[in-house]
Amino acid sequence: MRIYDENGLEKYRKKPYRVPRRLASDNQRKRPGESRFAKTLVKHLRLYCKYSNLAGLKYFVDPKMTLSDRILLMVLYSIVVPMMIYTIYYQYKDFIDHPCVTSVDTEHFPTQDLDFPGVAICSINRISREAALEMANEIFELNITDLPVEKIQEMFSQLGNLYDSEFRITERSYEIDELLAKFYKGPYDVTDILKRLTPQCSSMISRCRFHGENKNCSSVFETRKTQDGFCCTFNYAIKKDDAYLNNGVDLRLDPLKVENFGEDQGLSVLLEPLLDDYFYPIFPITGWKVMVFNPHDYPDMNSGGLIEIFVPLETHQDVELDAIVSYGTKNILPYSLEHRKCVFPEEMTSPDASYTHSDCLVECTIQDVWHTCRCIPFYLPNHDKWYTAVPNADLQDVKNNTQILHCRRCYPLCTDVTYNANTFEARLNRGRHQTKLLDGVDCVQQSAVHLYFNHFGTIKLKQNVVNQWYELLSEASGIGGIFIGFSLIAIVEFGYFVGLFAWELLKGPTSSDGIDNKTKRKRPALQIIYWGELVVWIVAYVCTIFAMIFFSLVVYQEFIDTPITTTSEAELYPTENLQFPGGVS
């Protein structure tokens, strides 16, 4: 029905205000079987999508968007979000698989803080003719055989088979065994016999100097086990060759330090040839073998870390030493041994055990030889309980190769020293020498060896995690920002709306949930929580700003501490890409 005013103009009757359908609350639109939980969840999801800073979420609840627009947006999210998760996951997986990186901490680590390396000097002749003759006379005087002294002495050369890597059993091998069994009246220890038959250090090394001072060679060198049998060792900082390792027992000694630089400030020795004493040389040459090794390691080439230098007769051998120090930070300690590939001393079964990577590999070899042959070569140390100090880990790299001895429990120490050597050889002529070691010596077939450090700076490597936790967070946030505009504020938003949702469920239904008056407009939920929301956002932004400042200071301080770092881009750079050096004359 139409209504006219007093002027005859038509006017419309004022209709009662009705709440728009799209603004009606969920409680006003009754749906059969719809629970309060579902209604509350839908309401807060709509609020979150409308006010979230994540890219595109507000368009899901925009009334101007058509159904086809929402479907297209859903398809885009179904593609972008999995791609983001995939990228972040494989970034994290790559970090977990390779969490550590080794870089140069400094190139000027004081060389005086280093331990002087262990040195072993072995004669190429492994059995002394004089010692064999002396022992042959003892056997002959007991009248336990009809053989002459010369024949008995010759039989001792059969013991040289124990030095060969390829042991061949012959009929003659049993002759010396039967003779020694009669001499000792039963079982005997071949280790003691070979130690007695080895050329003596007092005869082989006639002069010694260390740190610029003359030394008594018998006081600084001792006869110890090496891979080549008994040799004259210097600075071998282990108490005994054969000693059981029990928990709490530390067999290590304090090694000598590097005090100064130069040829006369290291170790210098004058070696006597003793050619008339040659009885069983292990190589078809004359001279000596000098081995340089970590003072806490058994001198063994196969376990790594050993440098071998052959010194012929009448030579002046300069061995310029260098070292690389490596250490691991405590940041890598939480990661497994398989990933960081090194072990800290505190991770040992016994904190005081004398564990080194080299000795672990040696002990692994001993265990394998014992399992196969039920015997141990005389030149290897006999530590029956060494395995108690080995980390419990497993390497899978070579598990299918039956030709490789698997020492899966052996890892290098995170803190270690690796020695390097450069050698310079010259002819040692009579009357033409200038070193203090040779003062007053008329050189006849002798050789002089000098081992020394010549540089102050030593490279120190640091093993640390590839990324700190804040760097991982930054990278993950950056990836999320590229895909969907993610930031730390988005986490605060999500937590805020989850809190609102939980609070509304916990407080229970209120009288305002019903419709007391259909004409009464219900205030939007955001108006009710406006002041609380404002406080939350202020606190969130303040915390975020402080966190940003803190992270910036941490990164800046780390940069100030180590502004320059050197890493290894490739260990196998093609040699054919290099230029041949010039300046060769």
C-alpha positions as CSV (number, residue, x, y, z in Angstrom):
1,M,0.0,0.0,0.0
2,R,1.3,3.4,-0.9
3,I,1.2,6.4,1.5
4,Y,1.0,10.1,0.4
5,D,2.1,13.1,2.4
6,E,0.1,16.4,2.7
7,N,1.4,17.7,-0.6
8,G,0.3,14.6,-2.4
9,L,3.7,13.3,-2.9
10,E,4.2,9.6,-2.5
11,K,6.4,8.4,0.3
12,Y,7.6,5.1,1.4
13,R,6.9,3.5,4.7
14,K,9.9,3.1,6.8
15,K,10.8,-0.5,7.1
16,P,12.3,-2.1,10.2
17,Y,16.1,-2.5,10.1
18,R,17.2,-6.0,9.3
19,V,20.7,-7.4,9.9
20,P,22.3,-8.3,6.6
21,R,22.4,-12.0,6.0
22,R,26.1,-12.0,5.5
23,L,26.6,-10.3,8.9
24,A,24.3,-12.5,10.8
25,S,26.0,-14.4,13.5
26,D,26.3,-18.1,13.4
27,N,23.9,-18.4,16.3
28,Q,21.2,-16.5,14.4
29,R,21.4,-19.0,11.5
30,K,20.3,-22.2,13.1
31,R,21.5,-25.3,11.4
32,P,20.3,-28.7,12.4
33,G,23.0,-30.8,14.0
34,E,25.6,-28.0,14.1
35,S,27.6,-28.0,17.3
36,R,28.8,-25.1,19.2
37,F,32.4,-26.1,18.6
38,A,32.0,-26.1,14.9
39,K,30.2,-22.7,14.9
40,T,32.9,-21.2,17.0
41,L,35.7,-22.7,14.8
42,V,34.1,-21.4,11.6
43,K,33.7,-17.9,13.1
44,H,37.3,-17.6,14.2
45,L,38.6,-19.1,10.9
46,R,36.7,-16.3,9.1
47,L,38.2,-13.7,11.4
48,Y,41.7,-15.1,11.0
49,C,41.4,-15.2,7.2
50,K,40.1,-11.6,7.2
51,Y,42.7,-10.0,9.4
52,S,45.8,-12.3,8.7
53,N,48.9,-10.8,7.0
54,L,49.4,-14.0,5.0
55,A,49.0,-13.3,1.3
56,G,45.6,-14.1,-0.2
57,L,43.8,-15.4,2.9
58,K,41.4,-12.4,3.2
59,Y,40.0,-13.1,-0.3
60,F,38.5,-16.4,0.9
61,V,36.0,-14.5,3.1
62,D,35.7,-11.4,0.9
63,P,32.0,-11.1,-0.1
64,K,32.9,-9.6,-3.4
65,M,34.7,-12.8,-4.5
66,T,32.8,-15.2,-6.6
67,L,32.8,-19.0,-6.1
68,S,35.1,-19.4,-9.2
69,D,37.5,-16.9,-7.7
70,R,37.7,-18.8,-4.4
71,I,38.2,-22.1,-6.3
72,L,41.1,-20.6,-8.3
73,L,42.6,-19.2,-5.1
74,M,42.3,-22.6,-3.4
75,V,44.1,-24.2,-6.4
76,L,46.9,-21.7,-6.1
77,Y,47.3,-22.3,-2.4
78,S,47.2,-26.1,-2.9
79,I,50.2,-25.7,-5.2
80,V,52.2,-23.0,-3.4
81,V,52.0,-24.3,0.1
82,P,53.3,-27.8,-0.7
83,M,56.1,-26.2,-2.7
84,M,57.0,-24.1,0.4
85,I,56.9,-27.1,2.7
86,Y,59.0,-29.1,0.3
87,T,61.6,-26.4,0.0
88,I,61.9,-25.9,3.8
89,Y,61.9,-29.6,4.5
90,Y,64.8,-30.3,2.1
91,Q,66.7,-27.3,3.4
92,Y,66.4,-28.7,6.9
93,K,67.2,-32.2,5.7
94,D,70.4,-31.0,4.0
95,F,71.4,-29.3,7.2
96,I,70.7,-32.4,9.3
97,D,72.7,-34.6,6.9
98,H,75.6,-32.1,6.7
99,P,75.4,-30.0,9.8
100,C,79.1,-29.2,10.1
101,V,81.6,-27.2,8.1
102,T,85.3,-26.8,8.5
103,S,86.8,-23.3,8.0
104,V,90.1,-21.6,8.8
105,D,89.9,-20.0,12.2
106,T,93.3,-18.4,12.0
107,E,96.5,-18.7,10.0
108,H,98.7,-17.4,12.8
109,F,98.2,-19.9,15.6
110,P,101.4,-19.7,17.8
111,T,103.7,-22.5,16.8
112,Q,105.2,-22.5,20.3
113,D,101.9,-23.8,21.6
114,L,102.3,-27.0,19.5
115,D,103.7,-30.3,20.7
116,F,106.9,-31.3,19.0
117,P,106.1,-34.4,17.0
118,G,107.2,-37.9,17.8
119,V,110.2,-39.2,15.8
120,A,111.2,-42.8,15.2
121,I,114.5,-43.7,13.5
122,C,114.8,-47.2,12.2
123,S,117.8,-48.8,10.6
124,I,117.1,-50.6,7.3
125,N,119.0,-53.5,8.9
126,R,116.5,-55.1,11.2
127,I,118.7,-57.8,12.8
128,S,122.1,-57.0,14.2
129,R,124.9,-59.4,13.1
130,E,126.7,-58.7,16.4
131,A,123.6,-59.4,18.5
132,A,122.8,-62.6,16.6
133,L,126.4,-63.8,17.1
134,E,126.2,-63.1,20.8
135,M,123.0,-65.0,21.2
136,A,124.4,-67.9,19.0
137,N,127.3,-68.2,21.4
138,E,125.0,-68.5,24.4
139,I,123.1,-71.3,22.7
140,F,126.2,-73.1,21.6
141,E,127.7,-73.0,25.2
142,L,124.6,-74.8,26.6
143,N,125.4,-77.8,24.3
144,I,121.7,-78.2,23.3
145,T,122.7,-78.6,19.6
146,D,125.5,-80.0,17.5
147,L,125.5,-77.1,15.1
148,P,128.4,-74.7,15.0
149,V,128.1,-71.1,16.1
150,E,128.1,-69.8,12.5
151,K,125.2,-72.1,11.6
152,I,123.2,-71.0,14.7
153,Q,123.9,-67.4,13.8
154,E,122.6,-68.0,10.3
155,M,119.4,-69.5,11.6
156,F,118.5,-66.2,13.3
157,S,117.9,-64.7,9.8
158,Q,114.8,-66.9,9.7
159,L,113.2,-64.6,12.3
160,G,113.3,-61.9,9.6
161,N,110.2,-63.4,8.2
162,L,108.3,-61.8,11.0
163,Y,109.0,-58.4,9.5
164,D,107.8,-59.4,6.0
165,S,104.2,-58.4,5.0
166,E,103.9,-61.7,3.1
167,F,104.7,-64.5,5.5
168,R,105.7,-67.7,3.8
169,I,106.0,-70.9,5.8
170,T,109.0,-73.0,5.0
171,E,110.6,-76.0,6.5
172,R,113.5,-73.9,7.7
173,S,111.1,-71.7,9.7
174,Y,110.7,-74.5,12.3
175,E,114.4,-74.9,12.8
176,I,114.9,-71.7,14.8
177,D,111.6,-72.3,16.6
178,E,112.8,-75.8,17.9
179,L,116.2,-74.4,18.8
180,L,114.8,-71.5,20.8
181,A,112.3,-73.8,22.6
182,K,115.2,-75.9,23.8
183,F,117.2,-72.8,24.8
184,Y,114.3,-71.3,26.9
185,K,113.2,-74.8,28.0
186,G,109.6,-74.3,26.8
187,P,107.5,-71.4,25.4
188,Y,109.3,-68.2,24.7
189,D,108.5,-64.6,23.9
190,V,109.6,-63.7,20.4
191,T,109.1,-60.0,21.1
192,D,111.9,-60.0,23.6
193,I,114.2,-61.8,21.3
194,L,113.6,-59.5,18.4
195,K,114.1,-56.5,20.6
196,R,117.4,-57.9,21.7
197,L,118.4,-58.6,18.0
198,T,117.5,-55.0,16.9
199,P,120.5,-52.6,16.3
200,Q,120.9,-50.6,19.5
201,C,120.2,-46.9,19.6
202,S,123.4,-46.1,21.5
203,S,125.4,-47.5,18.5
204,M,123.2,-46.1,15.7
205,I,122.8,-42.5,17.0
206,S,126.1,-41.0,18.0
207,R,125.2,-37.3,18.5
208,C,122.0,-35.4,19.4
209,R,120.9,-31.8,19.8
210,F,117.5,-30.5,20.8
211,H,116.5,-26.9,21.3
212,G,120.0,-25.7,20.5
213,E,121.6,-27.8,23.2
214,N,123.7,-31.0,23.0
215,K,121.8,-34.0,24.5
216,N,122.8,-37.5,25.7
217,C,121.2,-39.7,23.0
218,S,120.5,-42.5,25.4
219,S,118.4,-40.2,27.6
220,V,116.2,-38.7,24.8
221,F,115.9,-41.9,22.6
222,E,114.4,-45.2,23.7
223,T,113.7,-48.4,21.9
224,R,109.9,-48.7,21.3
225,K,107.6,-50.6,19.0
226,T,106.8,-49.2,15.5
227,Q,105.3,-50.6,12.3
228,D,108.8,-51.7,11.4
229,G,109.6,-53.4,14.6
230,F,111.7,-51.9,17.4
231,C,113.2,-48.5,16.6
232,C,114.7,-45.5,18.4
233,T,111.9,-43.2,19.3
234,F,112.0,-39.6,20.5
235,N,109.1,-37.8,22.2
236,Y,106.8,-40.9,22.0
237,A,104.5,-39.7,24.8
238,I,103.0,-43.1,25.8
239,K,104.2,-44.8,28.9
240,K,104.3,-48.4,27.7
241,D,104.0,-50.4,24.5
242,D,102.1,-53.3,26.1
243,A,99.7,-52.2,28.8
244,Y,96.1,-53.1,29.5
245,L,93.8,-50.1,29.2
246,N,91.3,-50.0,32.1
247,N,88.8,-47.4,32.8
248,G,90.3,-44.4,34.4
249,V,93.9,-45.2,33.3
250,D,95.7,-42.6,31.1
251,L,98.9,-43.9,29.5
252,R,99.7,-40.5,27.9
253,L,102.7,-38.4,28.9
254,D,103.2,-34.7,28.4
255,P,105.1,-34.3,25.1
256,L,107.9,-31.8,24.5
257,K,106.9,-28.4,23.1
258,V,108.2,-26.3,20.2
259,E,110.2,-23.6,21.8
260,N,111.9,-21.9,18.9
261,F,112.4,-21.9,15.1
262,G,115.3,-22.8,12.8
263,E,117.5,-25.7,12.0
264,D,119.5,-25.6,15.2
265,Q,116.4,-25.3,17.4
266,G,114.8,-28.5,16.5
267,L,116.0,-32.1,16.8
268,S,119.3,-32.9,15.1
269,V,121.0,-36.4,15.1
270,L,124.1,-37.9,13.6
271,L,123.5,-41.4,12.3
272,E,126.2,-44.1,12.1
273,P,125.9,-46.6,9.1
274,L,127.1,-49.7,10.9
275,L,127.5,-51.5,7.5
276,D,129.5,-54.4,9.0
277,D,126.5,-55.1,11.3
278,Y,124.0,-55.6,8.5
279,F,122.4,-59.1,8.8
280,Y,118.8,-58.8,7.7
281,P,117.9,-55.6,5.7
282,I,114.2,-55.2,5.0
283,F,114.9,-53.2,1.8
284,P,117.7,-53.7,-0.8
285,I,119.3,-50.4,0.3
286,T,121.4,-49.1,3.1
287,G,120.5,-46.2,5.4
288,W,117.7,-45.4,7.7
289,K,114.0,-44.7,7.8
290,V,112.8,-41.6,9.8
291,M,109.2,-41.5,10.8
292,V,107.3,-38.4,12.1
293,F,104.0,-38.9,13.9
294,N,101.7,-37.5,16.6
295,P,103.4,-38.1,19.9
296,H,100.3,-39.8,21.3
297,D,99.8,-42.1,18.3
298,Y,101.4,-45.5,17.6
299,P,103.7,-45.0,14.5
300,D,101.7,-46.8,11.9
301,M,101.4,-45.8,8.2
302,N,98.1,-47.5,7.5
303,S,96.2,-45.7,10.3
304,G,97.2,-42.3,8.8
305,G,99.2,-39.4,10.3
306,L,102.6,-40.9,9.8
307,I,105.3,-39.4,7.6
308,E,108.1,-41.6,6.3
309,I,111.5,-40.3,5.1
310,F,114.3,-42.5,3.8
311,V,117.8,-41.2,4.6
312,P,120.6,-42.7,2.5
313,L,124.3,-42.7,3.5
314,E,126.4,-39.6,3.4
315,T,123.5,-37.1,3.2
316,H,122.4,-34.0,5.0
317,Q,118.6,-34.3,5.5
318,D,116.6,-31.2,6.4
319,V,113.1,-31.9,7.5
320,E,111.1,-28.7,7.8
321,L,108.0,-29.4,9.9
322,D,104.6,-27.8,9.8
323,A,101.3,-28.6,11.4
324,I,97.6,-28.0,11.1
325,V,95.6,-27.7,14.3
326,S,91.9,-28.5,14.2
327,Y,89.2,-28.2,16.8
328,G,85.5,-28.6,17.1
329,T,83.2,-26.1,18.8
330,K,80.7,-27.3,21.4
331,N,77.9,-26.3,18.9
332,I,78.4,-29.6,17.0
333,L,78.2,-31.7,20.2
334,P,74.4,-32.3,20.0
335,Y,74.8,-33.9,16.5
336,S,75.5,-37.6,16.0
337,L,79.0,-39.0,15.3
338,E,77.8,-40.1,11.9
339,H,77.1,-36.6,10.9
340,R,79.9,-34.6,12.5
341,K,82.5,-37.5,12.0
342,C,84.6,-36.7,15.0
343,V,84.5,-37.5,18.7
344,F,85.1,-35.4,21.8
345,P,87.2,-36.9,24.7
346,E,84.2,-36.6,27.1
347,E,82.2,-38.9,24.9
348,M,84.6,-41.8,25.6
349,T,83.5,-44.7,27.8
350,S,86.3,-43.7,30.1
351,P,87.0,-39.9,30.1
352,D,90.7,-40.6,30.9
353,A,91.2,-43.3,28.3
354,S,94.1,-42.8,25.8
355,Y,91.9,-42.8,22.7
356,T,93.2,-41.5,19.4
357,H,91.9,-42.2,15.9
358,S,95.2,-43.8,14.8
359,D,95.4,-46.1,17.8
360,C,91.7,-47.1,17.3
361,L,92.4,-48.2,13.7
362,V,95.5,-50.1,14.9
363,E,93.5,-51.8,17.6
364,C,90.8,-52.6,15.0
365,T,93.6,-54.3,12.9
366,I,94.8,-56.2,15.9
367,Q,91.3,-57.5,16.7
368,D,90.9,-58.6,13.1
369,V,94.3,-60.4,13.0
370,W,93.6,-62.1,16.3
371,H,90.2,-63.2,15.1
372,T,91.7,-64.6,11.9
373,C,95.0,-66.0,13.0
374,R,94.7,-66.2,16.8
375,C,98.0,-64.3,17.1
376,I,99.3,-60.8,17.1
377,P,102.4,-59.5,15.2
378,F,105.2,-58.7,17.7
379,Y,105.6,-55.1,16.5
380,L,101.9,-54.1,17.3
381,P,101.0,-52.9,20.8
382,N,99.1,-55.3,22.9
383,H,96.2,-53.5,24.5
384,D,93.7,-56.2,25.3
385,K,90.9,-53.9,26.5
386,W,91.4,-50.9,24.2
387,Y,87.9,-51.3,22.8
388,T,86.3,-50.0,26.0
389,A,87.4,-46.5,25.0
390,V,86.0,-46.6,21.4
391,P,82.9,-44.6,20.6
392,N,79.8,-46.7,19.9
393,A,78.9,-45.7,16.3
394,D,78.6,-47.3,12.9
395,L,79.8,-46.1,9.5
396,Q,77.9,-47.5,6.5
397,D,80.1,-46.2,3.7
398,V,82.0,-49.4,3.0
399,K,80.0,-52.0,4.7
400,N,79.4,-54.0,1.5
401,N,83.1,-54.2,0.5
402,T,84.6,-57.4,1.9
403,Q,88.1,-56.4,0.9
404,I,88.2,-53.5,3.4
405,L,88.7,-53.9,7.1
406,H,85.6,-52.2,8.7
407,C,86.5,-50.1,11.7
408,R,83.1,-48.6,12.1
409,R,83.7,-47.5,15.7
410,C,86.7,-45.3,15.0
411,Y,86.3,-41.5,14.5
412,P,89.0,-38.8,14.5
413,L,89.2,-36.5,17.5
414,C,87.4,-33.2,17.1
415,T,90.6,-31.6,18.5
416,D,93.8,-32.9,16.8
417,V,97.1,-31.9,15.3
418,T,98.3,-33.1,11.8
419,Y,102.0,-32.8,11.0
420,N,103.4,-32.2,7.6
421,A,107.0,-32.2,6.4
422,N,109.1,-30.8,3.6
423,T,112.5,-32.5,3.0
424,F,115.7,-31.0,1.6
425,E,118.5,-33.4,0.9
426,A,122.2,-32.5,0.2
427,R,125.4,-34.4,0.0
428,L,127.4,-34.6,3.2
429,N,131.0,-34.2,2.2
430,R,134.0,-34.5,4.5
431,G,135.1,-31.2,5.9
432,R,132.3,-29.2,4.3
433,H,129.6,-28.8,7.0
434,Q,128.5,-25.8,8.9
435,T,126.1,-27.2,11.6
436,K,126.9,-27.3,15.2
437,L,126.0,-31.0,15.3
438,L,129.0,-31.8,13.1
439,D,131.6,-29.7,15.0
440,G,134.8,-31.8,15.2
441,V,133.3,-34.8,13.3
442,D,135.2,-36.3,10.4
443,C,132.2,-37.6,8.4
444,V,132.7,-41.0,6.9
445,Q,129.4,-42.4,5.5
446,Q,127.4,-40.9,8.3
447,S,124.2,-38.9,7.7
448,A,122.8,-35.9,9.6
449,V,119.1,-35.3,10.0
450,H,117.5,-32.0,11.2
451,L,113.9,-31.8,12.1
452,Y,112.6,-28.3,13.0
453,F,109.9,-25.7,12.6
454,N,110.7,-22.7,10.6
455,H,107.6,-20.5,10.7
456,F,105.7,-18.7,13.5
457,G,102.2,-19.0,12.1
458,T,100.3,-22.3,12.1
459,I,96.9,-22.9,10.4
460,K,94.1,-23.6,12.9
461,L,90.9,-25.1,11.5
462,K,87.5,-24.8,13.2
463,Q,84.6,-27.2,12.8
464,N,81.3,-25.5,13.5
465,V,77.7,-25.9,12.5
466,V,76.8,-24.7,9.0
467,N,74.0,-22.5,10.4
468,Q,73.1,-21.3,13.8
469,W,69.5,-21.7,14.9
470,Y,68.7,-18.1,14.2
471,E,70.1,-18.5,10.7
472,L,67.9,-21.5,10.0
473,L,64.9,-19.5,11.3
474,S,65.9,-16.6,9.0
475,E,66.2,-18.9,6.0
476,A,62.9,-20.7,6.7
477,S,61.2,-17.3,7.2
478,G,62.6,-16.0,3.9
479,I,61.3,-19.0,2.0
480,G,57.9,-18.6,3.6
481,G,57.9,-14.9,2.8
482,I,58.6,-15.6,-0.9
483,F,55.7,-18.1,-1.2
484,I,53.0,-16.7,1.1
485,G,54.4,-13.6,2.7
486,F,55.2,-15.4,6.0
487,S,56.8,-13.5,8.9
488,L,57.1,-13.8,12.7
489,I,54.0,-11.6,13.1
490,A,52.0,-14.3,11.3
491,I,52.9,-16.7,14.2
492,V,51.7,-14.2,16.7
493,E,48.5,-13.7,14.7
494,F,47.8,-17.4,14.6
495,G,48.5,-17.9,18.3
496,Y,46.2,-14.9,19.1
497,F,43.3,-16.3,17.2
498,V,43.8,-19.8,18.6
499,G,43.8,-18.2,22.0
500,L,40.5,-16.4,21.2
501,F,39.0,-19.6,20.0
502,A,40.0,-21.6,23.1
503,W,38.9,-18.8,25.4
504,E,35.4,-18.7,23.8
505,L,35.1,-22.5,24.1
506,L,36.2,-22.5,27.7
507,K,34.0,-19.6,29.0
508,G,30.8,-21.4,27.8
509,P,27.7,-20.0,26.2
510,T,26.4,-16.5,27.3
511,S,23.1,-14.8,27.1
512,S,24.2,-12.8,24.1
513,D,24.5,-15.9,22.1
514,G,20.7,-16.0,21.7
515,I,18.5,-13.5,19.9
516,D,16.6,-11.4,22.4
517,N,15.5,-8.9,19.8
518,K,15.5,-9.6,16.1
519,T,15.7,-5.9,15.4
520,K,18.7,-5.3,17.6
521,R,22.0,-5.3,15.8
522,K,24.6,-7.5,17.3
523,R,28.0,-5.8,17.7
524,P,30.8,-7.5,15.7
525,A,33.0,-9.7,17.8
526,L,36.0,-7.6,17.0
527,Q,34.5,-4.6,18.7
528,I,34.2,-6.6,21.9
529,I,37.9,-7.7,21.8
530,Y,39.3,-4.4,20.4
531,W,41.2,-3.2,23.5
532,G,42.6,-6.7,24.3
533,E,43.7,-7.1,20.7
534,L,45.4,-3.8,20.8
535,V,47.4,-4.7,23.9
536,V,48.4,-8.0,22.4
537,W,49.6,-6.5,19.2
538,I,51.6,-3.9,21.0
539,V,53.3,-6.5,23.1
540,A,53.9,-8.7,20.1
541,Y,55.5,-5.9,18.1
542,V,57.7,-4.8,21.0
543,C,58.9,-8.4,21.5
544,T,59.5,-8.8,17.8
545,I,61.5,-5.6,17.7
546,F,63.6,-6.6,20.6
547,A,64.1,-10.1,19.1
548,M,65.2,-8.4,15.8
549,I,67.7,-6.2,17.6
550,F,69.0,-9.2,19.6
551,F,69.5,-11.3,16.5
552,S,71.2,-8.4,14.7
553,L,73.6,-7.9,17.5
554,V,74.4,-11.6,17.6
555,V,75.1,-11.7,13.9
556,Y,77.1,-8.5,14.1
557,Q,79.2,-9.8,17.0
558,E,80.0,-13.1,15.2
559,F,81.0,-11.1,12.1
560,I,83.3,-8.9,14.2
561,D,84.9,-11.9,15.9
562,T,85.5,-13.8,12.6
563,P,85.1,-11.3,9.7
564,I,87.0,-13.5,7.2
565,T,86.7,-17.2,6.8
566,T,88.1,-19.7,4.3
567,T,86.3,-22.8,3.3
568,S,87.1,-25.7,1.0
569,E,85.0,-25.4,-2.2
570,A,86.3,-28.6,-3.7
571,E,88.9,-31.1,-2.6
572,L,89.2,-32.6,-6.1
573,Y,89.9,-29.6,-8.3
574,P,91.0,-31.0,-11.8
575,T,94.8,-30.9,-11.9
576,E,94.7,-30.4,-15.7
577,N,93.2,-27.0,-15.2
578,L,96.3,-25.8,-13.4
579,Q,99.2,-24.0,-15.1
580,F,102.7,-25.6,-15.0
581,P,104.9,-23.4,-12.7
582,G,107.4,-21.1,-14.2
583,G,110.7,-20.0,-12.9
584,V,112.3,-23.4,-13.1
585,S,116.0,-23.3,-13.4
